[in-house]
């Protein structure tokens, strides 16, 4: 393995290392956004679940984008 290949692999690993943050941040931000909107607009607490699910969906979408980027980088390597 050449030095250039080594750095490309490190770059791919770095890109993939953000996936756990996406998985954690999405539902957490959905929770806080839901709490904010519920308190501001006096909505039912059932909307909290909707916001958490939207945050989870955003996490899944970003995870898929990141994996596609890593696969593209691997093909270029």
Beta strands, then each sheet from edge to edge (+ up, - down):
end
